[in-house]
Amino acid sequence: QVQLVESGGGLVQPGGSLRLSCAASGFSFRHYAMSWYRQAPGKERELVATISPAGLSTTYADSVKGRFTISRDNAENTVYLQMNSLKPEDTAVYYCRYNNYWGQGTQVTVSS
């Protein structure tokens, strides 16, 4: 069955960096686009970034453009989200998504 397992979240100071990983299994990973979403307390889940199957095309929410980078390793069935220049407003649970499948999420907290 499809499994998406996120990791890499944690507590970081403003201006810091984190790299999230999402290990995928149960489907032909290299054939599908993958996305990262996030949900902050009291807010709706929002799309952060999407990457095409071969990794040649990426899109980002305006709020993270220039700070976050989505990438993938199709040999390892893993999608990444490199987050730089983190801000307190980036605090959220981050999820990866394939089709209608979601991971369990990983908490990112940006605070001094």
N, C-alpha and C positions, 0 to 999 in steps of 0.2 A: 504494500500500500504506500501511498505518497506520504513522505515524511519531510518536514522542513525544520531544522534545528538551528536556531540562532545562538550566537555566543559573542562575547567581546564587550558587552556593556559594562558600566561601572560608574563610579563617581570621578569627575574630573573638574578641574578649576576652569573658569572662563578663560578662553584663549587656548585651551589645551586641545588634544587630539585623541581620538579613539578609532579603532578599526573593528567594525562588526563583520561577522562571518555568518553565512547561512549554508549549512550542509544539506543538500537535497538528495533524496533517494526515492525509488519507486516509480519513476517516469523517465522518459528520454530527455534528460536535462538539456542537452545541447541543441535541441530543436525548439526550445520555448523561451520567450521573453520572461524576464524575472523583474520583480519590483520590490522596493522597500517602502514601507508605510510607517507612520508613527501616530501615536495617540497620547496626547497630554491629558492630565487630569481635568475632567469637566469639558473636554473638547471632543469633536468628532475625529475619527481616524482620517488622516490625510496622506495622500501620495507624496513621497519624497523623491524617488528616482526610479527610472526604468531602464533596463538594458536589453538590447535585441539579442536574439539567440547566439549570433556569432560575436557579439560584443562590439560591433562596429557602430552602433547607434545608441546614444544615451539621451535621456531627457531628465530635467530636474525641476522641482518646485522653485519658484522665484526666491523663496526665503532661504534656500540653501545653495543657489548657484554661486560658483566660484569658491565655495568652502567644502563641499562634499563631492566625492567621486565614487561612482558605482563601477564595479568591474566584476569579471567572472573568470573562472578557470574551468573550462568544460572537461578537462581531463580529471579534475578533482570533484566535479559536480558541486561547485561552491560559488556563491556570489558574495561579494564584499561591499561594504560601504565604508570608505575612508572619510572620516569627519574631522576637519581642521577648523581652527578658529571658532571653537564651540562657544555658544552663548547660553545664558540661563534659559532662554526661550526654546532651546533645543531639547530641554528636559522632556522626556516622554518614554513610553515603551515603544521599541522599534520592532517591526515585524517584517519578515519577508513573505512574499506571496507568489504563488504559481497558480494561474487559472483561478479556481475558487478555493484553493487550499492556502492555509495560513500556518505559520509556525507559532510557537508558544510565546514568542516575544522575549526581548532582552531590555532591561531597564537601563536608560542612560540618564544620569543626573549631572547637571552642570551647575556647580555652586562653589562659592569660596568659603 
